[in-house]
Amino acid sequence: MKAPEHITPPNGKLAVFLPGLGAVATTFVAGCMLARAGKAAPIGSLTQMGTIRLGKRTENRAPKIADFVPLAQLPDLEFAGWDLFPDDAYESAAHARVLDPHHLEQVKAELSRVKPMPAVFYPEYVKKLHGTHVKQQGSKADMVEAVREDIRQVLKSTGASRGVAVWCGSTEVYIEPSAVHQSIQSFEQGLLRSDPQISSSQIYAWACLKEGVPYANGAPNLEVDFPAAHALARETQTPIAGKDFKTGQTLMKTILAPGLKARLLGLRGWFSTNILGNRDGEVLDDPDSFKTKEVSKLGVLEHILQPKLYPELYGNIYHKVRIEYYPPRGDAKEGWDNLDIQGWLGYDMQIKVDFLCRDSILAAPIVLDLVMFMDLAKRAGFSGVQEWLSFYFKSPMTAQGLYPEHDLFIQLMKLKNTLRWMQGEDLITHLGNEYYD
């Protein structure tokens, strides 16, 4: 990938397409509306509150990221989405009960105008949900064309000059890449015959790629991480990224595990359990959907701790992940972790973490940053996998043959160095030997 010679300015409106207008999406949309009206702070968003160091420490240059790279502005965002249920964004947000009524009432009129388009929905991929607001087209190829027409109509009606999509829907059943996923031709033939290996989320992704709309996958679904999607992204010069928002428990793992490895503390076992009661928790109560999430969560420790390089410390870890649907908790997820670690001479110790978090509150700023950075990537002429955005995902996509980098701090370094590289600034290595010459 070459450094951009020119980045197209973010002129005009930016349409934000959200497959899934549930708790995460409505928390994101309402938060953007509140933030641009000056009624709340976009805490957790790197693009809105983060800074970036430039040059030597002695230069004291640390502008806000939003002032360093040409990002879209919050007032430029136009929101659109699809959902299985006909509730508008206000009704959906009220039902999700993530945000307090005093926040929702301040943007009620704006939220109420965001009405979902009928969803692409094949119930065999999300068995716990029963959609009523769904498209009725014939083949899966027809479904792709219907979504493409939705995209065109939103751009036309809002006057947006371009769009970006972020999947905020549910976790689908576990699917592995098969013959239909190997090329553009095989996938499009599969669409025509409504191949059962092509899920609802893949239809959204394919439609977006055909329209040149950057696409970020916020769930562990098989959406754009297969050869046909990679090829189409390159052909249409469209950025893709994913997968699975890194919010609660996995966020803590990517903070703690690098610390253990840095100090060469051994790890014997890591037990993780979650309880949550929102729509995501209900969906994950199905074993097939849980398997998709489990695969996403389990790979983190192996890639951070590198047991092949450190067999004595990490070669025999017992790692277990559980997710339990518990309706009384709603969106206020609780992630509980027990770590059995070893120190000097093999003496045992423990770390226990009880993270009482809010799933959608942690996911909303991720959605915003992905909207801003994916749009930037498109205007910079990037296409295909955007590994520099791994910071936001549990299972980061990479080029073929590369293992993913899960260490949160390395991911942040990569993201910021990519921004420096885009703007022709020196990369930061933290070597610092020039200060001691």
Secondary structure, DSSP 8 states (H G I E B T S, - for coil): ----S------SEEEEEEE--SHHHHHHHHHHHHHHTTSS--TT-HHHH-B--BS-GGG-B--BHHHHS----GGGEEEEEEESS---HHHHHHHHT-S-HHHHHHTHHHHHT---EEB---GGGSTT---SSB---SSHHHHHHHHHHHHHHHHHHHTEEEEEEEE-S---------GGGSSHHHHHHHHHTT-TTS-HHHHHHHHHHHTT--EEE-SSSSSS-SHHHHHHHHHTT-EEEESSB--SHHHHHHHHHHHHHHTT-EEEEEEEEEEE-SHHHHHTTSHHHHHHHHHHHHHHHHHHH-TTT-HHHHTT-EEEEEEEE-GGGTT--EEEEEEEEE-GGG-EEEEEEEEE--HHHHHHHHHHHHHHHHHHHHHTT--EE-GGGGGGBSS---STT------HHHHHHHHHHHHHHHTT--------GGGG-
